[in-house]
């Protein structure tokens, strides 16, 4: 079912980046090198045959298909009135910061984390508060004592929660999610959860959505999308889940203010088709991604003292660190010695993450084999 596509020369942000040199291996931007599910291609083709791109309102089946997916895959019951629109999770986060906090307010995140979260805080002129993740027995954990202390000390108004976590690949345990919710409730903090990677969870782990706890605390906004799950991010369609009526009224006022009545018609059609018919395709992708992770784990075993690789519990992104050279040199080494383009660690929280990098695993095995080959050769040299 899965079809690999060579994306060079297709205006791909990843493969046609200006930094690309001849033969460079591009494993950075978080999209896939696989054609999206057949159900999506068929639905778009059918609509294109119709050929009218007038104003459009999604029908009931669009919402019902998403609700069915959330119930089946994540055991979450999403009510229709909770579902609101954003063209993407990042724009949605910015809108929420603008509407639900004031200039100068403290907004917290847990670093290292996806750079647009930092940008949203800075660009909306909010005060950044960082709850740094800790590595305990090789695995990242949230320091919950620090989490609560920072909320109290810095008077935090909103917390951006990344689950599963990008870039470290953690799928947070139920008790962690519950403790975060309870602390936010205790201190009246708006909990804004990015769950866009919810469908990439491996082994016997389970994604615990904050939407399970709306009856426990309703000052929560959860965001997700089919963009990552089905490789359709450019179609500009995301779900903003808001259980509190006052909050959803405030959120919708943003869309009204900017006259954003609906999204891209193709985005609606593709998203519904993906949730309706993309499950088998997704499972095949997950097998390839996890197989790529296991390949790296096995083939870098001999370098375990030189390279740290976080355990992949969720997402299709691997977080690594090269320990055997000056952290300042790692990014240049990968780009110029190994001819590999990746996300440098400092992109996820500044200079303290130099030496780390994030690797995209949603690509054919031969690209991962080439990555390992180039990395080993570069380290030997």
C-alpha positions as CSV (number, residue, x, y, z in Angstrom):
1,X,0.0,0.0,0.0
2,X,2.8,2.4,0.9
3,X,4.3,4.4,-2.0
4,X,7.7,6.1,-1.6
5,X,8.1,9.3,-3.6
6,X,11.3,11.1,-4.6
7,X,10.6,14.7,-3.6
8,X,13.6,16.5,-5.0
9,X,12.4,19.2,-7.4
10,X,8.9,19.3,-6.1
11,X,9.2,22.5,-4.0
12,X,9.6,20.3,-0.9
13,X,10.6,22.3,2.1
14,X,12.8,19.5,3.3
15,X,14.3,18.2,0.0
16,X,14.6,21.5,-1.9
17,X,15.9,23.5,1.0
18,X,18.5,26.2,-0.2
19,X,21.1,24.6,2.1
20,X,20.9,21.3,0.2
21,X,24.1,20.3,-1.6
22,X,24.6,17.5,-4.1
23,X,23.9,14.1,-2.5
24,X,22.8,15.6,0.8
25,X,20.5,13.5,2.9
26,X,17.6,15.5,4.3
27,X,16.1,14.2,7.5
28,X,14.8,17.3,9.3
29,X,11.3,18.7,8.6
30,X,8.6,16.6,10.2
31,X,6.8,15.3,7.1
32,X,7.0,12.0,5.4
33,X,8.4,10.7,2.2
34,X,5.4,8.5,1.6
35,X,2.4,9.2,-0.6
36,X,-0.6,9.9,1.6
37,X,-3.3,7.2,2.0
38,X,-5.2,5.9,-1.1
39,X,-8.5,7.0,0.5
40,X,-7.2,10.6,0.5
41,X,-6.0,10.5,-3.1
42,X,-9.3,9.0,-4.3
43,X,-11.4,11.5,-2.4
44,X,-9.4,14.5,-3.8
45,X,-9.5,13.1,-7.3
46,X,-13.2,12.6,-7.2
47,X,-13.7,16.2,-5.9
48,X,-11.4,17.5,-8.6
49,X,-13.4,15.8,-11.2
50,X,-16.4,17.8,-9.9
51,X,-14.3,20.9,-10.3
52,X,-16.1,23.6,-8.4
53,X,-14.1,25.2,-5.6
54,X,-16.7,27.6,-4.2
55,X,-17.4,28.4,-0.6
56,X,-17.8,25.3,1.5
57,X,-19.0,24.1,4.8
58,X,-18.0,20.7,6.2
59,X,-20.8,18.3,6.6
60,X,-21.7,16.2,9.6
61,X,-19.7,13.2,8.4
62,X,-16.5,15.2,8.7
63,X,-17.0,15.7,12.4
64,X,-18.4,12.2,12.9
65,X,-15.4,10.5,11.3
66,X,-13.0,12.4,13.5
67,X,-15.1,11.6,16.6
68,X,-15.2,7.9,15.7
69,X,-11.4,7.9,15.2
70,X,-10.8,9.5,18.6
71,X,-13.1,7.0,20.3
72,X,-11.7,3.9,18.6
73,X,-8.0,4.8,18.7
74,X,-7.8,6.8,22.0
75,X,-11.0,6.0,23.9
76,X,-12.0,9.6,24.0
77,X,-15.5,10.9,23.5
78,X,-15.5,14.2,21.8
79,X,-18.7,16.2,21.6
80,X,-19.5,18.0,18.4
81,X,-19.8,21.4,20.1
82,X,-16.3,21.1,21.4
83,X,-14.7,20.9,17.9
84,X,-13.4,24.2,16.5
85,X,-11.3,25.1,13.6
86,X,-7.7,26.2,13.1
87,X,-5.6,26.0,9.9
88,X,-2.9,24.3,12.0
89,X,-1.9,23.6,15.6
90,X,0.8,26.4,15.6
91,X,-1.6,29.1,14.4
92,X,-4.1,27.8,17.0
93,X,-1.6,28.1,19.8
94,X,-0.8,31.7,18.8
95,X,-4.5,32.6,18.7
96,X,-5.0,31.1,22.2
97,X,-2.1,32.9,23.6
98,X,-3.4,36.2,22.1
99,X,-6.9,35.7,23.4
100,X,-6.5,34.0,26.8
101,X,-3.4,35.7,28.2
102,X,-2.2,39.3,28.4
103,X,1.0,41.0,27.3
104,X,3.7,40.1,29.9
105,X,1.9,37.1,31.3
106,X,4.0,34.1,32.1
107,X,3.6,31.1,29.8
108,X,5.4,27.8,30.6
109,X,6.6,24.9,28.4
110,X,8.8,21.9,29.1
111,X,12.1,22.1,27.2
112,X,13.6,20.9,25.0
113,X,10.5,21.3,22.9
114,X,9.3,22.3,19.4
115,X,10.7,25.8,18.6
116,X,7.3,27.4,17.4
117,X,6.2,27.1,21.1
118,X,9.0,29.5,22.1
119,X,8.3,31.7,19.1
120,X,4.6,31.9,20.0
121,X,5.5,33.1,23.5
122,X,8.0,35.7,22.3
123,X,6.0,37.0,19.4
124,X,2.9,37.5,21.5
125,X,5.1,39.4,24.1
126,X,4.5,36.9,26.9
127,X,7.1,35.9,29.5
128,X,8.7,32.6,28.8
129,X,9.0,30.2,31.8
130,X,10.8,26.9,31.3
131,X,10.3,23.7,33.1
132,X,13.3,21.7,31.9
133,X,12.9,18.0,31.3
134,X,15.2,15.7,33.3
135,X,17.0,12.6,32.1
136,X,16.5,9.8,34.6
137,X,17.9,6.4,33.8
138,X,18.2,7.5,30.2
139,X,14.6,8.6,29.8
140,X,13.2,12.1,29.9
141,X,10.8,13.0,32.7
142,X,8.9,16.0,33.8
143,X,10.1,17.4,37.2
144,X,6.6,17.9,38.7
145,X,8.0,19.6,41.8
146,X,9.7,22.2,39.6
147,X,6.6,22.3,37.4
148,X,4.4,23.4,40.4
149,X,7.1,25.7,41.9
150,X,7.5,27.5,38.6
151,X,3.8,28.1,38.3
152,X,3.6,29.5,41.8
153,X,6.8,31.6,41.7
154,X,6.3,33.0,38.2
155,X,2.5,33.3,38.4
156,X,2.1,31.1,35.2
157,X,-1.2,31.7,33.4
158,X,-0.9,29.0,30.6
159,X,1.1,25.8,30.1
160,X,1.8,24.4,26.7
161,X,1.9,20.6,27.0
162,X,3.4,18.5,24.2
163,X,2.1,14.9,24.3
164,X,3.6,12.9,22.7
165,X,6.6,15.0,23.2
166,X,8.5,16.5,20.2
167,X,11.5,16.1,20.1
168,X,12.3,13.6,22.9
169,X,9.7,11.0,21.9
170,X,8.0,10.5,25.2
171,X,4.5,9.3,25.6
172,X,3.5,10.6,29.0
173,X,2.1,8.1,31.4
174,X,-1.4,8.4,32.8
175,X,-0.2,9.4,36.3
176,X,2.0,12.2,34.8
177,X,-0.9,13.5,32.7
178,X,-3.2,13.4,35.8
179,X,-0.7,15.2,38.0
180,X,-0.2,18.0,35.4
181,X,-3.9,18.5,35.1
182,X,-4.4,18.5,38.9
183,X,-1.6,21.1,39.4
184,X,-3.0,23.3,36.6
185,X,-6.5,23.1,38.2
186,X,-5.1,23.9,41.7
187,X,-3.4,27.1,40.4
188,X,-6.0,28.0,37.8
189,X,-3.6,27.6,34.8
190,X,-5.0,27.2,31.3
191,X,-3.7,23.9,30.0
192,X,-3.0,24.0,26.2
193,X,-2.2,20.5,24.9
194,X,-0.6,19.8,21.5
195,X,-1.5,16.2,20.7
196,X,-0.7,16.3,17.0
197,X,1.5,13.2,17.2
198,X,-1.2,11.2,19.1
199,X,-1.3,8.4,16.5
200,X,2.4,7.5,16.6
201,X,2.7,5.4,19.8
202,X,4.6,2.2,19.8
203,X,4.6,-1.2,21.7
204,X,2.2,-1.5,24.6
205,X,2.2,2.2,25.3
206,X,-1.0,4.2,25.2
207,X,-1.6,7.9,24.4
208,X,-3.4,9.5,27.3
209,X,-5.3,12.5,26.0
210,X,-6.1,15.4,28.2
211,X,-9.6,15.1,26.7
212,X,-10.1,12.1,29.0
213,X,-10.2,14.6,31.9
214,X,-12.6,17.4,30.8
215,X,-14.9,16.4,33.6
216,X,-12.1,16.7,36.1
217,X,-10.9,20.2,34.8
218,X,-12.5,22.0,31.9
219,X,-10.0,24.9,31.6
220,X,-8.2,22.8,28.9
221,X,-7.8,23.2,25.2
222,X,-6.5,20.3,23.2
223,X,-5.3,20.5,19.6
224,X,-4.6,17.8,17.1
225,X,-4.7,17.2,13.3
226,X,-4.5,14.5,10.7
227,X,-1.6,16.4,9.2
228,X,1.1,14.3,10.9
229,X,-0.8,11.1,11.0
230,X,-1.6,11.0,7.2
231,X,1.1,13.3,5.8
232,X,-1.3,16.1,4.8
233,X,0.0,19.1,6.8
234,X,0.0,21.5,3.9
235,X,-3.8,21.1,3.6
236,X,-4.3,23.4,6.6
237,X,-6.8,21.6,8.7
238,X,-6.6,21.1,12.5
239,X,-9.0,20.4,15.4
240,X,-9.3,22.6,18.4
241,X,-11.1,20.8,21.2
242,X,-12.6,23.1,23.8
243,X,-15.0,21.7,26.5
244,X,-15.8,25.0,28.3
245,X,-18.5,27.0,26.6
246,X,-17.1,30.4,27.7
247,X,-13.7,29.4,26.3
248,X,-15.0,28.2,23.0
249,X,-17.0,31.4,22.6
250,X,-13.8,33.4,23.2
251,X,-11.9,31.2,20.8
252,X,-14.5,31.6,18.1
253,X,-14.4,35.3,18.5
254,X,-10.9,35.2,17.1
255,X,-12.0,33.5,13.9
256,X,-14.9,36.0,13.7
257,X,-12.6,38.9,14.1
258,X,-10.4,37.8,11.3
259,X,-13.3,36.5,9.1
260,X,-12.0,33.0,9.1
261,X,-15.3,31.1,8.6
262,X,-13.9,27.8,7.3
263,X,-10.7,26.1,6.1
264,X,-9.5,24.8,2.8
265,X,-12.1,22.7,1.1
266,X,-9.5,20.1,0.0
267,X,-8.3,20.0,3.6
268,X,-11.7,19.0,4.9
269,X,-12.1,16.4,2.2
270,X,-8.7,14.9,2.7
271,X,-9.0,14.9,6.5
272,X,-12.3,13.1,6.5
273,X,-11.1,10.5,3.9
274,X,-7.9,9.9,6.0
275,X,-9.8,9.2,9.2
276,X,-12.3,7.1,7.3
277,X,-9.9,5.0,5.3
278,X,-6.3,5.6,6.4
279,X,-5.9,3.3,9.3
280,X,-4.2,0.4,7.5
281,X,-1.9,2.8,5.8
282,X,-1.0,4.4,9.1
283,X,-0.2,1.0,10.7
284,X,2.2,0.3,7.8
285,X,3.9,3.7,8.3
286,X,4.3,3.0,12.0
287,X,6.0,-0.4,11.3
288,X,8.5,1.3,8.9
289,X,9.2,4.1,11.4
290,X,9.7,1.8,14.3
291,X,11.8,-0.5,12.2
292,X,14.0,2.4,11.2
293,X,14.4,3.2,14.9
294,X,15.4,-0.4,15.8
295,X,17.8,-0.4,12.9
296,X,19.6,2.7,14.2
297,X,19.5,1.3,17.8
298,X,21.1,-1.9,16.6
299,X,23.7,-0.5,14.2
300,X,24.9,2.2,16.6
301,X,25.2,-0.2,19.5
302,X,28.9,-0.2,19.2
303,X,28.9,3.6,19.6
304,X,26.7,3.7,22.6
305,X,29.4,5.5,24.6
306,X,29.7,8.1,21.8
307,X,26.0,8.6,20.9
308,X,22.9,9.0,23.1
309,X,19.6,8.1,21.4
310,X,16.4,8.7,23.4
311,X,14.0,5.8,23.4
312,X,11.3,6.2,20.8
313,X,7.9,5.8,22.5
314,X,6.0,8.2,20.2
315,X,6.2,10.5,17.2
316,X,8.3,9.6,14.2
317,X,11.2,11.8,15.3
318,X,14.4,10.6,17.1
319,X,16.3,12.7,19.5
320,X,20.1,12.0,19.6
321,X,23.3,13.5,21.0
322,X,26.9,13.0,19.9
323,X,28.9,12.8,23.1
324,X,32.4,12.3,21.7
325,X,33.1,15.8,20.3
326,X,32.7,19.4,21.3
327,X,29.0,20.2,21.3
328,X,29.7,23.4,19.4
329,X,31.0,21.3,16.4
330,X,28.2,18.7,16.1
331,X,25.9,20.7,13.7
332,X,28.8,21.6,11.4
333,X,30.1,18.0,11.5
334,X,26.7,16.5,10.5
335,X,26.2,19.1,7.7
336,X,29.6,19.4,6.2
337,X,31.4,16.1,7.1
338,X,28.4,13.7,6.9
339,X,26.4,15.7,4.3
340,X,23.2,15.3,6.4
341,X,20.7,18.0,7.0
342,X,18.9,17.7,10.4
343,X,17.3,19.9,13.1
344,X,20.1,21.1,15.3
345,X,19.5,20.7,19.1
346,X,19.6,24.4,19.9
347,X,16.4,24.9,17.7
348,X,14.6,23.2,20.6
349,X,15.6,25.5,23.4
350,X,18.9,27.3,22.9
351,X,22.6,26.7,23.4
352,X,22.3,24.1,26.2
353,X,21.0,21.7,23.6
354,X,23.9,22.0,21.3
355,X,25.3,18.6,20.5
356,X,21.8,17.2,20.2
357,X,19.8,16.8,17.0
358,X,16.4,15.5,15.8
359,X,16.1,12.9,13.1
360,X,13.1,12.2,10.9
361,X,12.4,8.5,10.7
362,X,9.4,8.7,8.3
363,X,11.5,7.8,5.3
364,X,12.5,4.5,3.5
365,X,15.0,2.2,5.2
366,X,17.7,3.0,2.6
367,X,17.8,6.6,3.8
368,X,18.3,5.5,7.4
369,X,20.9,3.0,6.3
370,X,22.7,5.8,4.5
371,X,22.4,8.0,7.6
372,X,24.1,5.3,9.8
373,X,26.8,4.7,7.2
374,X,27.6,8.4,6.9
375,X,27.6,9.0,10.7
376,X,29.9,6.0,11.4
377,X,32.3,7.1,8.6
378,X,32.4,10.7,9.8
379,X,33.1,9.6,13.4
380,X,35.9,7.3,12.3
381,X,37.5,10.1,10.3
